[in-house]
Amino acid sequence: MNAEATPGRERLIEQFKADGLKVMFGNPGTVEQGFLDAVDAAADFRYVLALQETVAAGIADGYSRATGGAALLQLHSGVGLGNGIGMLYQSLRGHTPLVVVAGDAGVRYDAMDAQMASDLVAMARPVTKYATRVTDPRSVLRTVRRAVKIALTPPRGPVFVALPMDVLDELNSEPVLPATVPLTDVAPSPASVGRAAALLAGAARPVVLVGDGVALSGAQAELVAVAELLGADVFEVDSSEVNIAASHPLRRGQTGHMFGPHSKELVGNADAVLIVGTYVFPEVFPELENPFRPGAKVVHIDLNAYEIAKNHPVDLGLAADPRHALRALAGVLEQRLTPAQRAAAAARLDVRTRERARAELAPDEDGTPMAVFLRTLAERTGRDLIVFDEALTTSPLVTRYLPPERPGDYHLTRGGSLGVGFPGAVGAKLAHPDRLVVGFAGDGGTMYTHQALWTAARYGIDAKFVVCNNRKYRLLDDNIAQYWRERDIAEHPYPGSFDLAHPEIDFAGLARALGADGTRVEKPDEAVAAVARMLAHPGPYLVDIQI
């Protein structure tokens, strides 16, 4: 070892800082104690404590989504990794670039099958893009750099590195260098773009399906240009960021994540389909047959070549950056479209514009406590806030009053497991301390990760939290009703396991018990005052709204 060698646990922190990872979210454990002792002594490096690993993973996910970069998450050996797996699944399905580390007692103990011994890599592999374990002290930083590169290379996703205590205790002389993330701003060839334009240009009923690959590429403006040239309805598929402004008349909303026949109904009449930055389709109960009509022309653009034609055939697949591909496609369409095709596209856009105008003129007569709260919040803030939305069955109401307009102002839950709403808001507020951040969650989701309120209180994280309290797992009510209809089962009382009403949960009291504050809203006139108290409170504040 040369004279510059330092313990691996200290050099590892320098590697994290070289990669811009200066905040680590986690929950401590004995096998990480030497590393966490070094973390405590490190300059320009911050540890954010959560009371449970699911919460730490959710905060890291929200922080990554709000910053647009990687986030660092520390879990405790096999038990801590096990606690965090559900939230890591969220990150995997949503392509969040988390760099996850966990310790174990040491390579020297592998043969002993001792307390807490487990195959961490095997546990992590199903919920990460890449999982490995360092066993040689000469390759700690090399392995971490590789993990960071993989996490940030599209398709992005969480990665996992197991760090045995004895490996980190060894002296380490590896160079500290930032990871090299390959550039993926790949443009399709002119010939490929010409083929895409030829397939799409003559459509009378075009549809565009988009996902978060658009937001990652920053291709929102290019998407709008192509959609307007085609006069195509835009449906969001695997979408949790702002890929097209909610106010755009061609945006028709989400296809949904539950039932394939619903998606098929939305796209089944299209004679041309452009898919950008998503896979088709992400439902829990997908349509097994091709959802597109016979003869429909299908073009799929994505940096993730695996997703192209994964489930259903396409006429043309372009493995390319959405922004570059859409910009080139718009340029070719500008030249290729005939006057008649332009007029037809403009007419379709005009129809949607007039429909949107009529909808906006409709009187708002919703006087429920939630509607009054959201309407008041929108008025008081001018809609200048970041929303982390896990409201689920209440999400349509949230987005009616707080529509997703600007990239970075709205994040929707993804992945299917509960609990990301409140910790996600904590992470977003850490990333943007100068912005108002409000996290929405149902009462069921809140109870998965309510400990996030304690972390917010501990560090003075001034995020706000809203419980959409219907005293049940309402989404399960809706889904089993669909199940009954499909099987001609007569309606009957919902399963008792869906009900959360007894005993009643005092969410405001729970917030106070965790160091935050809160109030309960039962009547519409209480909602206005609740907004004022929430916005004026200097610290984390929870509003429990009865639905």
N, C-alpha and C positions, 0 to 999 in steps of 0.2 A: 504493500500500500504506500502511496506517496504521502507527502506531508500535508496535503490538502484534504486528506480523507476525513470525513465526519460520519457519525452514526447515520445509518440509512433512514431512520425516522426523522432526522433533521433535514437531510438532503431531499427527502421526499417532499417536504413542505416547500422547499425552494423550487422544486420542479412544478408543483401546483401553481405557485405564484408566477413562474415563467409562462405558464399557459393561461394566465389571467384568472385563475381559480383562487380567489382570495377570501372567499366565504365558504365555510363548510357547515352543512346541516347534519345533525346526527343525534344519536343517543349513545352514551358511553358504556363500555363494558371492560371487564378485567383484562382480556387478552389484547385490548387496544390501549392499555393504560400508559405504557411507555410512549407511544405515539401521541396520545392526547396530552401527556405531560409536556412534550415538545411543542405541541400546538399552543398550549397555554403560554409558553415562553416566547413564541415566535412574534416578530414584529410584522406589522402590516398584514396580519392574517387573523380572521375572525371565525369563531365557532358559535353557531346558533343552536342552542339546545332545545330539543323537543322531548316531551314526556313519553313518547312511544314512537317506534320506528315508522309506522304508517304515516304519522303526522310529519315527521322529518322528511320522508319521501315526497309527501304532498307539497310541503313548502318548497322543497328543491325543484319540483316540477313547475310550480307557479313562478318561481324566480327565473328559471330557464326560459319559460315561455314569454315572460315579460321583458327579459333582456335580449332575447334572441340568440343567446349563446349557451355554452355548457354550464352546468351547475354540479357542485361537488357534494356527494352524500356519503356519510359514514354510518354503517350499520354494525351491530355487534354479533359477530360470529354467526353460527347457524340459527340460533334462536331469533336474533334480530333480523337477519335476512328473511327468515320465515314470516316474521311480522310484517315486513315491508313488501312482500311479494305481490299482494293484491294491488298496491299502488304502483309498483313497478310495471305491472301489466298495463295500467293506464298509460304510463310513459312509453311503453313499447308500441302500443296501438296508435298512440298519438305522435310518435317519432320525436320524443323529447330527448335531447342529448345530455343525459345524466352520466356522470362519472361516479360510479358506486364503488366504495372500498369497504372491506370488512376484514377484521383480524382473525387469526386463530392462534392457539397456544404455541405452535412452532413445528417446523418440519421434523425436529428431533423426536417429537412425540407421536408421529403418525402411526407407528406400529402398536401403540398402546391401547387404541380405541377407548380413550379416556372420556371423562365428563365433557359434554358439549362437542365432542368430536363429530364432524359431519363432512360430507363432500360438498363444500360450498359451491364449487363450480357447477356440479350437477344440479344443485338447487337453483342456481341463478340462470342457467342456460335457457330454460323455456321463457323467461321474461326479460331477456336482454338480447342485444344484437351480437355481443361478444362477451365471453366469460373466460377468465384464466386465473391462475395462481402463480405467484412468484416463488421460486424455490432457490434461487441463486442470488446472493447479495450483489453480484456484478450486473444484474439485469433488472433492478427495481425501476429505475427511471426510464430505461428503454421500454419496458412493458407498459408503464403509465403513458408514455408518449404515444405508443401504438394505440392504446385504448382511447385516448383523447381524439386522435385522428379518426378512428373508426366511429366514435360517437358523433362527430361533427360532419362526416362525409355522407351526403345523401345516398340512400334514405337514412336520415338521422335516427338515433335511438340510444337507449341506455346501454352502458357497458359495465362490466364488473371485474374487479381485480381483488383477489384474496391476498392478504399481506400477513404472513406468519410473523409472530413476534420476534423469533430468533433471527430471521432474515433482516428485519428492520433494526435489530440491535447491532448487527455487524457494521464495521466501518465500510464506507462507500466512497469511491472516488470517481463515480460516473460524471460526465459533464452535464451541467444543467443547461438544457437547450429547449426552446419552445417547440412544441409539436408542429409538424408540417401537415397542414390540411390541404389536400389537393383541390384545385379550382375545378368546379364542375359547371361553369357557365358555357355549356356546350350548345352550339347553334346547329340546327339541321342543315343539310345541304340544300341549295336552291332547287334541285330536282325534287327532293322530298317535299319541300314546301309547295312546289307546284302541283304535285300529286294530291296533297291535302286540300289545296284550294279547289282543284278540279272535282274532288269528291263532294265538297261542301257547297260550292257556289250556287248550284241550281236548285237547292232545296226549297220546298214550299212550306215545310213544317220542321225547321231545324231546332235542335235542342243542344244546349251546352251543359255538361256535367262537370262540376269543379270540386276540388278538395284543397287541403292545406298546402299542397305543393305550389299552388298559386301564391299564397301568402309568403312562404319561405323564399320563393324566387323574387318577390316584390313585383309581381306581374299583374296587379289589379288594373292598372290603366290599360295595359295591352289586352287584357281579357275583355274589358268594356268595349274597346275599339273593335275587336273581332265580333263580339255579340251584336253590336249595333250595325255593323256592316251586313251581318247575316239576318238581322231581325230575329234573333234566336232567344227563346226563353232560357234562363240560366237557373239550374237547380244545383243546390249544394248537397254533396254526397257525404264523403268522409270529412266533414268540415267543422272545425272548432275555432277558427280564427276569422278575421274579416277578409274574405276573398273577393267580395263585391259588396259595395255599400248597400245597406238595407233599403235605402230610398230609391235605388235605381229601378225604373219601371220594368226592366226585363228580369229582375231577380224574382224568382217564384218561391223561394224558401228552401227548406231542407226536404230531402226525400224521406228521411227518417232512418232509424237504425234497427227497427224491429221486424217489419213484414215485407218480404219481397214482392208479393202481389201489389202492394201500394206503389212501390217504385215502378213496377211494370206498367201500371195504369198511367203513371205520369209520362213515361217515355215511349209507350207502345205505339203511339200514332206518328212518331217522328220519322221523317224520311231521310234525315241526316243527323248524326250525333257526333259531337266533338267532346271528348273526355280529356280533362286537363288536371294533372296533379292529384289524382285520386285512383282508388281501385273501385271496381264495379262488381257487386254492390256489397256494402258492409252490414247487411241486416243479420239479426240473430236467426231469423227464419227466412233464408233467401229463396228466391225463385230459382229452381233447378234448371228450367228450360231457358233458352235465350229470350231475354225480355224485349229485345228489339224486333220490330216487325220484319218480315221477309223482304229482302231487297234494300233495307235501310243501309246507308253508307256510314261506316263508323271509323272515326279517326281518334287515336289515343296518343296523347303527348304526356310524357312523364320522365323524370330523371331516373326513377326506379323501374328499370326494365322488367323486373320480376312481375310487376302489377299489370303490365300491358298484356291483354288477352289471357290473363290468368284464369278467368272464369268463363268468359264468353268471347267468341271470335271477333276480330276487327279487320277492317279492310286495309288499314295502314297504321302501324305503330312507329312512333318517333321517340327514341330515347334521347331526350334533349331537355335543356333548361326551359321551363315554360315561358319565361319573359322573352328570351331570344326567339323561341319558336313562334309565339303569338305575334311578336312584333313583325317578324318576317311574313307570317301568314296574312296579317293585316295589309302589309304592303302589296302582296300579290293579289289579294282580293280587291284592293283599290283599283288595280289595273285590269282585273279579269271580269269583274261584275258588269253585266250589260245594263243599260238604262232601265230595262224592264225589271231586272233582278233587284236593282237598287230601289226602284219604286216600291216593289213588293216588300222588301225588307223595311223600308221606311214606314209603310202602311202598318206592318206588324208592330213596329215600335210605337207608332201613334196610338194604336188600339190599347197597348199596355199603359201608355202614358195617361190616356184619358181614364182608364180603369183606376189607376193609382190616384188620380186627382179626385175622382168621385169618392173613393174610399176615405181620403183625407178630409173630405167635406162632411162625411157622416158624423152625426152628433155623438159625442162621448157621454154615454149615459151610465157607465159602470160606476156605481157608488160603493162597491165593496171596499173593505179596509185595505186590501192589497192594492187595488187600483188607485185609491186616493193617495196612499203612501207613494206609489211609483210616480203618479202624476205630479205630486208635490215635490218629490225629489228631482224630477226632470226640470220643473220650473225653477227651483231654488239653485240648481247647479248649472243651468243652461246645457245640460247633458254633457258637461265637461268632466268626465270621470272615467275610471277604468272599472269594468264590470267583470267579475268572475262568476259565471253562471252555472250552478248546479241545481237550479230550481226545478228541473225536470218537467213535471206536468204544469208547473206555473211559468215555465220559460216563455211561452207565447205571450203572456201578460207582461213579463219583464221586458221583452224585446219590443212590445208595442210602444211602451213609454220611453224605453232606453234603447233605441234601435242601434245595431252594430253598424257604424258608419265609417270610422277611421281605423286603419290598421293599428293594432296595439291597444285599442280601447275596449276590446271585448274578447273574452276567452270562455269557450264553452267546454263543459265536461266531456270527456271522451274515454272510451275504453270499457265502459259498462259497469265498473265497480263503484260503489258509493264512497263518499268522503273527501273528494278533492276540493269542494267549494271553499270551505273556510281556510284550510292550509294554503290553498292556491292564492287566496286573497292576501294572506300574510306574506307569501313570497313575492307577489306582485308589488305590494307596498314597500318591501325592502328594496326592490329594484327601482321603484319610482317614489321615493319619499316625498316628493313635492306634489304628487297627484293624489286626488281623492280616489280611494279604492274601496269598492263595496262588493262583498262576497255574498251570493245568494245560495241557500241550500234548503232542502226539505228537512223536516224534523228527523226523518230516518237517517239521511246523510249526515246531518249535524252530529248525531250521537256516535257516528263512526270516528270522528276526529275532533270532538269538541275541545280536546286538550290544546289545540292550536291557539285558543284564546289565552292560555297561560303563557305560551311563548310570546304572543303579541304583547301581553302585559309586562312580562319580564324585560323585554328589550324596548319598550315604549313604541311599539309599532302601531301607528295610528290608523289601522284598517277598521272598516265598519262591516258588520255582519247582519244579515237578515235571514231569519228562519221562516220559511213558507210552511206554516204549521197546519197540516190537515189531519194530524193525529193518526196517520196510517202510511203504509207504503202504497201510495195512490197509483203509481205506475203499475204495480202488480194487479190492482183492481182492474185497470184498463186492459191489461194484457190477458187476464184470464177471461174477461168478457169476450174478447176476440176468440180465444180458445173455445169457449162454449158455442159461439156462433158457427165456427168452422165445423164443429162436431154435432151440431143440432142438439146440444145439451140445454135444457131449460135453465133460465136464470134462477139463481138461488143465492142465499147469503154468501158473501165472500169468505174465504178461509180465515179463521180467527188469527192465524199467524201473520196476516197482513195488517192487523190492527195494533196501533200504538197508544190508544187512548187511556188505558188503565194499567198502572197508575199514571196520572198526568205528570208530564215533565215540566218543571219550572225552569225554562231556558234563561230567563233574566236572572233568576237566583243562581243558576249554574255559572253564568258569566261572572257574577260577583264573587262566587266561590273561587274562581280561577284568576281573580285579580283584575278583571275587566268590569264593565258596567252594562246595564241593559234595562229594557222596559218591555212591557207586553201591550199589544194593541188588539182590542176586541171589537171596537166600534169605529166607523169611518171618521168621526170627529177627533178621535184619539190619534189617528195616523198623521195628521198635519203637525201636531205638537211633537210626535215622535221623530219626525224628520228634523225639526228644529233642534231637539235635544241631541240627536245623533251627530249632526253636523257641528254643533257647538262643543261637544265633549272632547277634551284634549287627551285622546287615547282610544284604545279599542272599545267599541260599543256595539251591543247586540240589540236588535229589535225583533221580538217574537210576534209575528202577525198571524192571527187566527183566521183560517180560511174555512 
